Amino acid sequence: MSVDDATAAQDDREEPHPTQALDDTVHQRVRLGVLTVAREADRVEFGFLKKQLAVTDGNLSRHLKVLEESGLITVEKGYAGRRPRTWITLTREGAQALDVELRALRALVLRLETSRAVPEM
């Protein structure tokens, strides 16, 4: 399929391209990682996230701040024994935003798989 054919097919569908549904706040690699790891647990500890996502303290802190300010996570500081700890919990809005992001990614993959399945002439 040529670029012109693909453009014509897109015009016929009149649906927005799946990438238009991607949320820049959610889609960033580290933030998407935070949301997905937090989805897997009731709450997740900062050190665990840092190790899983292979990021520095400062980098993770910055991404957590963006997600918290967007209402997608809550951050709780406390102690485990005498050691300070930070726990992250996914909010309802965060779960919904992650669901929307995953649907958009699935739609994008489906679109690409479908376009490749069409035989070229």
N, C-alpha and C positions, 0 to 999 in steps of 0.2 A: 504494500500500500504506500503510495507516495504521500508527501506532505500535503499536496493539494487534495488528494482523496480523503485523507484524514481530516482536513479542515472542512471539507464538504460534509463528511459523515458527522462531524461535531455540530455543524450548522443544522443538520436534519434532526438531531436529537434535542436540541434546544435545552439541554440540561447543563448546568454549570460544571466546569471541570472539577473533578474530585479534590484537587489541591486547594480550591477555594474554600473548602470546609475545614482545612487545617488551621489550627489555632497556634499562632506564633508563641504564645506563652506556654502551651502544653507541648508543642512539637519539638522544642529544643531538646537535644539528646539527654542532657543530665536531668532536666525537669521531667521529661517523659519517663526516664528511669526511676526518679523519685516516686512519681505517681503510680507506676506499675508495681514497684516493690511495696509501697504503702498499701496498695490494693490487696496484696497477698497476705497481709497481717492486720491485726487490730491496730497496732501501733508499731513503729519501727524506730530503733535507736540510731542516733547520728553516726556513731562509729561503724555500725553495720552498713548503713547507706554509703558512707565514705569508702569502705572496702569494696562493696559490691559494684559501685560505679567508678572506682579507680580515680577519685578526684581528691584535691587537697581540701583541708578544712575551710580555707577562705573561699574557694570556688563553690563548695557545697553550701556554705552559709549564704552566699549571695543568691544562689538559685532558690534556696528555701525561703529567703526573704521575698523574692518575686512571687513565689507560689502562695505564701501566706498573705501577702498584700492583695493578691487576686482572689482570696477566699477559697483556694483549692485545697489547702492543708491547714492544720493547726499545729503549733509548736508549743510543747510543754517542757519547761525546764524543772528539774528536781534533782534528787539524789538517790543513788542506789548504794546504801550504806553511807560511807563518807565521800563517795565519789560523785561529782556532779555529772548529770546526764541530761541529754536533750532527746525528747521523743517526738516523732512526727506522726500525725494521724490524718488520713484522707477525709475530707469533708464530703457531704452529699454533693455539693457543687463540683468538687474535684472528681468524684466518681462519675458524675454526668459528663464532665468535660473530657475525661478519659474515654468514656464510651463513644462520644461524638468523634473524637480523634481516631479511635480504632475503626469505626465505621467508615470514615473518610479514607483511611489507609487501605481497608479491604476493598472499597469501591475503586481506588486507584489501581490496585493489583488486578482486580477483576477486569477493569478496562484494558489494561495492558495484555492480560492473558487472552481476552476476547479478540483484541485487534490482531494478535499473532495467529489466532486460529483461523482467520479469514485467509483463504488461499489467494496468492498474488496472481494477477493476470498479465 
